[in-house]
Amino acid sequence: MTTMIRCISPVDGRVYAERPALTPAEADSCVARARAAQPAWAARPLDERIALVKAAVQTLNDDRARIVEELAWQMGRPVRYGGEFGGLNERTDYMAKVAPEALAPMVVEETDRFARRIEFAPHGVVFVIAPWNYPYMTAMNTIVPALIAGNSVILKHASQTLLVGERIAEAMAKAGVPADVFQNVVLDHQGTERLIANRSFGFVNFTGSVAGGQAIERAAAGTFTGLGLELGGKDPGYVMEDADLDWAVDVLMDGAMYNSGQCCCGIERIYVSHKLFDDFVAKAVAWVNGLRLGNPFDPETTLGPMASARFARTVREQTAEAVAKGARPLIERQNFPADDGGAYLMPQILVNVDHRMRVMTEESFGPVVGIMPVRDDAEALALMNDSPYGLTASLWTQDPDRAWALARRIETGTVFMNRADYLDPAICWTGCKDTGRGVGLSKLGYHSVTRPRSYHFRKVKPS
């Protein structure tokens, strides 16, 4: 019996889109075609591959109106924010710009006696398993460098954003990327794991949950397939006593609440110097009370529904458990009448929290944040590192030397000072602990989608 993959819209609970999952034979055929098409694609000049990929991204930009509407239906993001095009364009432009340098051979010697060098060869077929929360940017973080480096790409998108893969495939085809070089596929979990276990790919990039990453690793066991795993976070912010308070509140609360808190590097816990704690909390409460929860098609809405009622239930459970253990909620229910007990979830700030509570230690991925006072840097450092995750951390101070000293002791992939919740394409996106492993973006991002190949040529002169 055919398995149907469905997107249930968080806006009204209806089936917004559904597609049949590929059969094993159909999936194998996609892989075979990708393998067959890849050598000719890799043989094209680098400038040509770059131009085609950039043209595809421009085609997505040209389809902005449809894409923004579809995103609202699929995962609830308010239309007022206009999709993900700013970040998508910034990252594409940067990765295209640095490609010639990142992919250039490392020449050790080029003389009349020897040629010694390292080149960066494409893996062949790259498999991208993309998430729903930033469905275009996260997918294209790998798709863009993988294609530019000469790989074929197969994309399997999340069921919640079922149409995104189709839109990317349409854009690639319209731009002139060969159909077998970029393919969008619909698979269930079993079909995905079967392809990986069969050594179908040279590299697999997955963005999602820790449990999902563990399933990918199990499927790849013994295949020696390269894996990139970005598995979320519980990202902290630390506000020191010399911080610009208004700026810290504005950026940190936006980092906690934007996209209904559904950001991998969103702010999920905040530690504030006891000297600023009361003022910070008061300003944070005022900031959050200025949000408007509602239908994402209303231009006044700043907080749409979570992508699924199931996700919202997890946040409600964490919040209720924290309150039962002594946490105090500061946002009142009457300020957010659109909270329906389902996907529409009001934002919340919790104080009197500690690390006995799941809301401070487990990923929430929703519009809730706990705020704790701390005495000094040592206490803040201990709390920031008291986490199974390590994606980003955010420091707020006017003293860069103090920030440097602290930053190098934080167990995380990226440390920000006086900003948060941002992917800079010039520096690598990476993590540690349960956040996973691998590197995306920057010049190092090209190392993930290629493999080093060494050459040692002894030039023999004719006698």
N, C-alpha and C positions, 0 to 999 in steps of 0.2 A: 504494500500500500504506500502511496506517495505521501511523504512528510511535507506538510505545509508550514512555512515559516511566516509568522504573522507579526505585524506591528500594531499594537493596541495604542491608540492615541490617548495621551494623558489629558487632552483637552476635554473630551467627552466620553471616553471609554469605549469607543467603537473601533472595529477593525479598520484601520486606515489603509493598510496595504498588506498583501499576502502573495507569496511566491512559492512554487514547489522547489524543494531541495533537490539538488542534482543526485542522480543515481550514481553508484560507484563507477559504472562504465562511462557515464557522461563526465564525471570528475576526472577520471584517468585520461579521457580524450583531451580535456582542457590542458592538463599538464603536458601531454605529448605535443600538442600544438605549440605551447609556450616554449618548450625545449627546442623544437624545430625552428621556430622563428628567431630565437635569441642570437645565434651567431651572426646572421645578416644585420640585425639591429646593432650589435656591438661593433660591427665592421664600419658602420656609418661614422663620418667625422663627428668628433665631440661637439663642435659648434652646431651641427645639424640636430643632434639629439637635444641639446639645450634649447634650441629655437622651437622645436616641436613641443617639448614639455611646457615651455613658457606660453606657447600659443594655446595649449590646452587649459592652462590656468586662466588665461584671459577669456577663454570661452566660458568658463565657470563664472567669471565676473559678469560677462554679458547676460548670463542667465540668473542674475541676482534676485529679481523679483520672485520668480518661481521657487528658487532655492530657499529664500527667507520664509516664504509661506509654508513650504513643506517642512522646514525645520520646526516651525511652531506646532504644526500638527503632529510631527513624529516624536519630538522630545520636549516640547513646551517652552522653548525660548521665546521671550517677547519679541515681536517684530520690530519694536523701536530700536533694537540693537543692531539690526541689519546684517545678521549672519556673522561670518568669520573671515571676511575678506581682507581686513587690515592685516591680521596676523598671517593669513595664507599668502598674501602677496609679498609681505616682508620676508618671510622665510624662503619662498621660492626664489625671489630675486637674489637673496644672499647666497643660497646654495648654488645657484647658477653662476654667480660671479666668482666664487672660490673654486669651482669645479676644475678649471685648468691647472691650478696650483695643487689642489688636493690630490688629483689623479696623475700628476706629473711623475715620471720615473725618478727614483733616487739613484743618481749616477755616482758610482764609487770610482770608476776608472773608465776612461775612453781614450786609449792610446793605440799606437800601431801594433802593440803586443797583446793587449787584453781589452775586452769589454766586460765590465762588471756592473750590474745594476739590479734594482728591485723595481718591478712594475706592479700595478694594482689591477688584477684581473677580476671581471665580474664573476659572481657566484654561478650565474646561469639563470635560474628561476628563483625569484624572491616572492615569498608568501607573506602578505600583510593581513593580519587579523585586527580589525579596527574597532574602536569603541564608539558609543553613541553620544558621549557628553560634549565632545568637540569633533564631530564626525568628519569634517573636511580637513581641518588642520592636522589632527593626529594621524589620519591616513596619509596625507600628503607629506608629512615629515619624513616618511620612509619612501613613499612612491617616487617623489621628485629625485632624490639622489640615486635611488636604485635604477631608475630609467636612464638618467644622465650617465651613470657609470657603465651602462651597456647591458643591464639585466632585462629579462622579461619579468613582468610582475603579474601575479594573481592576487586579487583583492577579495577577501571575504569580510563583509561588513556586519555589524551587530544587527540583530533582528529589529531592535527599536528604531534604527535608522536605515531601514531596508532600501529606501530609494536613493540614498547617497551614493552607493556604489554604482548604481545605474547612471546617475548624473555624471560621475567622474568618467565612466566608460564612454558615455556619449560625447563628452568634451574631448577626450583623447582621440576618438575616432574622427570627430569633426576637424581637429587640428592636424590630422594626418599620421598619428601614431598607429602602426599596423595593428589590426584587430587581435592577432594572436600574441602580440608583444604586451598588450595590456588587456587583461580579462577580469571582469567582475563575476563572481560565482556566488551562489546561494547554497549553503551547506548547513546541516545540523551538526551537533557536537561530535557525533559518531563519525560522520563523513570527514570532518576536519581532522580528527585524530587519526583516522585510517590513512589519509594522504601523508601526514607527517611521518607516521610509523613506516610507511612504504618508501621512505627516503625520496620523496617526490621533489624536494626543494633543496637549494643550496643554502638558503638562509630563511628563517622564519622570524617575523617581528610581531609580537603580541602586546597589546595594551589592554589591560583589564584588571580583574580581581586576582588576589593571591591564589585562590583556589583554581582559577582559570590558568594561571601561569604554571601551577603545579601539574595540571592535566597536560599542558603542552610539553613540559619536561618529561613526564612519564611516556607520552607518545613518542617523543624523540629519543628516548633512551636506547643507546646502542647504535644509533644511526650516525652519530657524530655530526649531525646537522647544527650549524651555527644558530644560536637563538638570541634575540633581543627581547627582554621582558621588562615592561614598565607597568608596575602593579599597584600604583596608588601611593597614598601617603597619609600622614597625620601631621601636617606641617605646622610648626610653631612660629609665633612671633614673640619677640622679647623687646619690650619698651623700657629703655633705661631712663634714669631720672633727668637726663639732659636732652631728651628727645623733643622734637617739634610736635607738640601734642595734637594739634588739629590735623596736621598732615598724617600723623600716625593713625589716628582714628579713621580718617577718611579712607586711606589706602587699605588698612587692615580689615575694616568692616566691609569694604567692597570686595576684598579677597575672600572674606568668609561667606558673603551672601550672593555674589554675582552668579548667574546661571543656576539659581536656587541652591548654591553651595556645591554644585556638581562639577567640581574642578579637581583634577589630580593634584595640582599644587595649590589648591585653595587653603586658606588659613582655617585651621580647625581647633587651635588652642592658642591662648594668648597669655603671656606672663608679663606683668607690669610691675615696675619698681613701686614699692609700697608708698613712696613719696608722691607718686602720680596716680595711684590706683583709683581713688574716689573720683577724681576729675576725669580720668580716662573712661571709667564705666559710665558716668553721667552723660558724657558726650557720645559714647557708643550707643547708649539706649536712645538718645535723641536721633541719632543717625538712622538706626534701624526703624524707629517709628515713622520715619519719613518715607519708607518703602510702601509700595502699593501692590498687594497680592491680587491677582485676577487673571482673566482670560488673556492669553498672550497676544491676541489680535487687537486688543484695546491699546491704543497708543499711549495711554496713561499708565499702563501696567509696567512696573519695574521688576516684579517677581512673578514668574509664571509657575505652573504646576511642576512638580518633580516629574521625571520621565515615566515613572510608574508608581502606582499606589503601593506596590511592594517595597520600593525604595523608601517612600515616605514612612511606611510602617516601621522600618528599622530605626529611623531617626526618632520617631515618637517613642519607641520602646527604650532607646538609650536615654532620652530626656526624662521619661517617667521614672526609670530606674535611678537616675542621678537625683531627682527630686526626692524620691523615697529614701535616699541615703543622706539627705541633708542639703542638697543644692537648692539655690533659690532662683526661680525664673523671674526675669525682669520685664519681659514683654507681655502685655496683657492681651488676652484673647479677643476682647471687644474691639481692639484696634485693627484686627484682621478678620473681618466677617466672612471672607471668601474661603477660609479654611473649612473644608467639607469633610474632614476625617479620611479623605482618600488621597489623591495625588496633589491636591491643593493644600499645601502645608505652610502655616505661618512661620516666620523666622523667630528665633529665640536666642537670648543671651542668658547664660547661667553663671552665677557666682557661688561662693561657698563650695567650690568643686575641688576635688583632689584626684589623685591617680588610682584610687580604688574604684573609680567610676569608669565604665566603658566609654562614655562620651569624651573622656580625656585620653583614652589609650587605643581604642579601636576606631577604624575609619568610619566616619559618619556619612560623608558624601551628601550632605544636605545643609539647609540654612540654620545651623545651630553652632554656637561657639561658647566654650567655657573660658572664663577669665580668672586668673589667679594672681594675687600679689606675691612678690618675691623680695627678699632682703638684699641680695647682691648677685653679682655675676656667677658666683660659684653655685648658688642655688638654682639660678636660671639654667645654667649649663646642665646640671644634673637632671632637671626636669625635661629639658629639650631632648636629651639623649635617652630618657626613659621611655623608649618607644620601639616597637618592632619595625618601624618604617624609617626611611631615610631618603626623602626626595628633596625638599628645600627647607630652609630656615630663614627667618627674616629678623634682622637686628635694626633697632631704632636708636640712634645716637648721633651726636655731632662730633664724635671723636673717632676718626678712622683707625687710629692705632689701637684703641681699645677693641674696636670691632674686629680688626685683623687678629689680635691675640685670642679672641674668643672664637672666631670663625673657624680657625684651624683645628679646634678641639670638638667641633660639632660633628656628629656622625650623620652626614647627609651628603647629597650629591651637589647641591647648589646652595650658596649662602648669599643672601641679599643684604644690602644696607640701605635703609630708607626707601625701600620699595618691596613689592611682593607680587606673587601670582603673575609672573611674566616669563615668557620663554624668549631669551635673547638668542637669535640664530647664530651669532658669532661665537658663543660659548657652548660647550657640549651639554646636552640634556642627558643626565645619568642619575643613578641612585645607588643605594646600598641597602643591606639587610632585606627585609621583606618587600621593599620597593622593587627589587629585581636586579637585573644586570644588563649591561650593554650600553651603547652610546648612540645618541641621535643628534642631528644638527651639527653645526660647525664643520671645520675640515675633518675632524675626527669621525663625523657621521659617515663620511665616504669609506672609512676603514671597515665599518660594519657591513656594508653592502658590496665589499670587494674582498679579495684575498691576496696577500702578497705572493708574488711569483718571482723567483730569483734567476738571474742569468749570469753565467761565468763562461765567457767565450775566450779561448786562446786562439789568437789569430796566427795561423801558420803561413809563413811566407813561402812561396814556391821556390824550389832550389834552382 
